[in-house]
Amino acid sequence: MTPNDPVALRRQVLDRIFQLFQDAEAVEAEAGLDSEPYRAVSQEMASLVGEYIASTPIVPLSRCPFSGDVFSHSLDTTGLDGLWWNSDSPQRPIENLLPTFFAFSGALKLAPLVETAPFIAEPGPGRPCVSPRLLSYQQIKAVLSTLPVGSHTGYVVTYFADPMLFTEPRLSDWGSNWYRYTDESGLPWINEGPSDDARSFDLAPWIRSGQLLWIKPGDASLTLHSDLETCPYLDLEGPLDNQFVHNGRVWTLQAGEQSSESDYPFTLEDINQLVAADKQGG
């Protein structure tokens, strides 16, 4: 590993975290949650998870069509084996988002080979889509952009609102089962997004209506476009159902169907419990 190689350091941290989960199960069975060995495991786990979160890049992804401001969000672009992609318990920094930001969803065209990780990643369908429910409001506009996620192609759909629509349920953040938002009084909340929300994969009518804009792949200037003639996102191929990735295996389920925890041996959703146990242990 070369000095200060972020990809190699990320791999080292993740490998150790995955090993600690196996160690935690064994220690819990042998010594219990209140034991010193378990506290030691949880303390190391909390430290490494914090290190992973702190190293997750904040990526310029889109541009608000109302204000013109660049929208940036945390995103593990190295691969689906990062804790950012754990759909049950995504480990992400707290975002300082634009005041016009409303929702953040996405899709992923998977490469032939996928990453191996002991949790389920849910990167969405294999081609971009939009929410007709949200775009039925004239005060909401969406922007479609793209970027690589490891060897995969990520499609990001970001929704902006002006004026803000506080009463309408939002979409789960991309790759997650829930979303964070701030209410009208400024208080932060976490809600589970609707799992049965209708999707539209026919993007042309939404572009034509002005409700959906797009950014060219690889355009660092994040210039907004509204024309159909040169849009690169029409007639793309890919699964319409939600994709799930676990330990190198890929399967799909229709929107609204849930993947059972029995599909994999253990889940990283216990990270928060380990962190809490470490804090309680002092």
C-alpha positions in Angstrom: 0.0 0.0 0.0 1.5 3.3 -1.0 1.4 6.1 1.6 -1.8 8.1 1.7 -3.5 5.9 -0.9 -7.2 6.5 0.0 -8.5 3.4 -1.9 -6.0 1.1 -0.2 -6.7 2.7 3.2 -10.5 2.3 2.6 -10.0 -1.4 1.8 -7.9 -1.9 4.9 -10.5 -0.2 7.1 -13.4 -2.2 5.6 -11.7 -5.5 5.9 -11.0 -4.9 9.5 -14.6 -3.8 10.2 -16.0 -6.9 8.5 -13.6 -9.1 10.6 -14.7 -7.3 13.8 -18.3 -8.1 13.1 -17.5 -11.8 13.1 -15.4 -11.3 16.3 -18.2 -9.4 18.0 -20.7 -12.3 17.4 -18.2 -14.8 18.9 -17.3 -12.5 21.9 -21.0 -11.8 22.6 -21.8 -15.5 22.7 -18.9 -16.3 24.9 -18.6 -13.4 27.3 -21.7 -11.2 26.9 -22.4 -7.6 25.9 -21.1 -6.2 29.3 -17.7 -7.9 29.1 -14.4 -6.1 28.6 -13.6 -8.1 25.4 -16.9 -7.0 23.8 -16.3 -3.3 24.8 -12.8 -3.5 23.2 -14.3 -4.8 20.0 -17.0 -2.2 20.0 -14.5 0.6 20.7 -12.3 -0.4 17.8 -15.4 -0.7 15.6 -16.7 2.7 16.5 -13.3 4.2 15.7 -13.0 2.5 12.3 -16.6 3.4 11.4 -15.9 7.0 12.3 -12.7 6.9 10.2 -14.7 5.5 7.2 -17.4 8.2 7.5 -14.8 11.0 7.8 -13.1 9.8 4.6 -16.2 9.5 2.5 -15.9 12.2 -0.2 -18.5 15.0 -0.7 -19.1 14.9 -4.4 -20.6 17.7 -6.6 -23.5 15.9 -8.2 -26.1 18.3 -9.6 -27.2 21.9 -9.8 -30.3 23.5 -8.5 -32.5 24.8 -11.4 -34.0 27.5 -9.1 -30.9 29.0 -7.5 -28.1 27.8 -9.8 -26.2 26.5 -6.8 -24.1 23.3 -7.1 -25.6 20.4 -5.1 -23.0 18.2 -3.4 -23.6 15.1 -1.3 -21.5 12.4 0.3 -21.0 9.3 -1.9 -18.7 6.3 -1.8 -17.7 6.2 -5.5 -15.1 3.5 -5.0 -17.6 0.6 -4.9 -20.7 -1.0 -3.4 -18.7 -2.7 -0.6 -18.5 0.6 1.4 -20.7 1.2 4.4 -22.3 4.1 2.6 -24.1 1.5 0.6 -25.5 -0.6 3.4 -29.2 0.0 2.8 -30.3 -1.0 6.3 -27.7 1.1 8.2 -25.9 3.4 5.8 -22.9 5.1 7.4 -22.7 8.6 6.1 -21.7 12.0 7.3 -24.4 14.5 8.3 -25.1 16.6 5.2 -25.2 20.4 4.9 -27.6 20.5 2.0 -29.0 23.3 -0.1 -32.1 25.0 1.2 -33.9 24.1 -2.0 -32.9 20.4 -1.8 -35.9 18.0 -1.6 -34.9 14.4 -2.4 -32.0 12.4 -3.7 -32.5 9.1 -5.5 -30.7 7.1 -8.1 -30.1 4.0 -10.2 -27.1 1.9 -11.1 -26.1 0.1 -14.2 -24.1 -2.8 -12.8 -20.8 -4.0 -14.3 -20.5 -7.8 -14.9 -18.5 -8.1 -11.7 -19.8 -6.7 -8.4 -18.1 -6.1 -5.1 -18.2 -8.6 -2.2 -19.5 -7.3 1.1 -21.4 -9.0 4.0 -24.4 -6.6 3.8 -27.1 -5.9 1.2 -26.6 -2.9 -1.0 -29.7 -1.6 -2.8 -28.6 0.8 -5.5 -32.0 1.0 -7.2 -33.0 -0.1 -10.7 -30.6 -0.4 -13.6 -31.8 2.7 -15.4 -32.9 6.2 -14.3 -36.5 6.9 -13.4 -38.4 9.8 -11.8 -41.3 10.0 -9.3 -44.5 11.2 -11.0 -45.9 12.0 -7.5 -43.2 14.5 -6.8 -43.1 16.0 -10.3 -46.9 16.5 -10.2 -46.0 19.6 -8.1 -45.0 22.6 -10.3 -42.7 23.8 -7.4 -40.6 20.7 -7.7 -38.0 20.1 -10.5 -35.6 17.1 -10.9 -32.1 17.0 -12.3 -30.6 13.8 -13.8 -26.8 13.4 -13.8 -24.4 10.5 -13.9 -21.0 9.4 -12.4 -19.0 6.2 -12.0 -19.3 4.1 -8.9 -16.4 1.8 -9.1 -16.8 0.0 -12.4 -20.6 0.7 -12.4 -22.5 3.6 -13.9 -24.5 5.7 -11.4 -27.5 7.8 -12.3 -28.5 10.4 -9.8 -31.9 12.1 -9.7 -32.0 15.1 -7.4 -35.3 16.9 -6.6 -35.4 20.6 -5.7 -38.4 22.6 -4.5 -39.0 26.3 -4.5 -41.0 27.2 -2.4 -40.3 24.2 -0.2 -43.0 21.6 0.1 -42.8 20.5 3.8 -45.9 18.3 3.9 -45.2 15.9 1.1 -43.3 12.6 1.9 -39.9 12.5 0.3 -38.0 9.6 -1.3 -35.5 7.4 0.5 -32.0 8.7 0.0 -30.2 6.8 -2.8 -29.1 3.4 -1.5 -30.9 3.8 1.8 -34.3 2.8 3.3 -34.8 6.3 4.9 -34.3 10.0 4.4 -33.2 12.9 6.5 -35.0 16.2 6.3 -35.6 19.5 8.1 -39.1 20.6 9.0 -40.6 24.1 8.7 -39.4 25.0 12.2 -35.8 23.9 11.4 -35.9 20.6 13.3 -34.1 17.6 11.8 -36.0 14.3 11.3 -35.4 10.9 9.8 -38.3 9.2 8.0 -38.7 5.9 6.1 -39.4 6.6 2.4 -42.5 5.2 0.7 -41.6 1.7 -0.7 -44.4 1.5 -3.2 -43.9 4.9 -4.9 -44.8 4.8 -8.6 -41.8 5.3 -11.0 -41.7 6.6 -14.6 -38.9 5.3 -16.8 -40.2 7.2 -19.8 -38.2 10.4 -19.3 -39.1 12.3 -22.4 -42.5 13.7 -21.3 -40.9 15.0 -18.1 -38.1 16.7 -20.0 -40.6 18.1 -22.4 -42.7 19.5 -19.6 -39.7 21.3 -18.0 -40.0 19.3 -14.8 -36.8 17.2 -15.5 -33.5 18.7 -16.6 -30.2 16.8 -17.2 -26.5 17.1 -17.1 -24.1 15.6 -19.6 -22.0 12.6 -18.3 -18.6 13.8 -17.3 -19.5 17.5 -17.4 -17.6 19.0 -14.4 -19.4 22.3 -15.0 -22.7 20.7 -14.2 -24.5 22.7 -16.9 -28.2 22.1 -17.0 -29.9 21.1 -20.2 -33.6 20.8 -21.1 -33.6 19.6 -24.7 -34.6 16.1 -25.9 -32.6 16.0 -29.1 -29.2 15.6 -27.5 -30.3 13.9 -24.2 -28.1 10.8 -23.6 -30.5 9.3 -21.0 -33.3 8.2 -23.3 -33.9 4.6 -24.2 -31.3 3.2 -21.8 -31.3 -0.5 -21.0 -31.3 -2.0 -17.6 -33.5 -3.7 -15.0 -36.7 -1.9 -14.0 -36.9 -3.6 -10.6 -34.8 -2.8 -7.5 -31.4 -4.5 -7.6 -29.8 -6.0 -4.5 -26.1 -6.9 -4.1 -24.6 -9.2 -1.5 -21.3 -11.0 -1.4 -21.0 -10.8 -5.2 -24.5 -12.0 -5.9 -27.1 -9.8 -7.6 -30.9 -10.3 -7.6 -34.0 -8.1 -8.2 -37.3 -7.4 -6.5 -40.2 -5.3 -7.5 -40.6 -1.9 -5.8 -42.2 -2.4 -2.4 -40.9 -5.9 -1.9 -38.4 -6.2 0.9 -35.3 -8.4 1.0 -35.2 -10.6 4.1 -32.3 -10.5 6.5 -32.1 -14.3 6.2 -30.5 -13.7 2.8 -27.2 -12.9 4.4 -25.4 -14.0 7.6 -25.2 -10.8 9.5 -26.0 -7.1 9.0 -24.1 -3.9 9.6 -27.2 -2.4 11.1 -25.7 -3.3 14.5 -23.0 -0.7 14.1 -25.1 1.8 15.9 -25.6 -0.6 18.8 -21.9 -1.3 19.0 -21.2 2.4 19.0 -23.8 3.0 21.8 -22.3 0.1 23.8 -18.9 1.7 23.5 -20.2 5.1 24.7 -22.0 3.4 27.7 -18.8 1.6 28.5 -17.0 4.9 28.8 
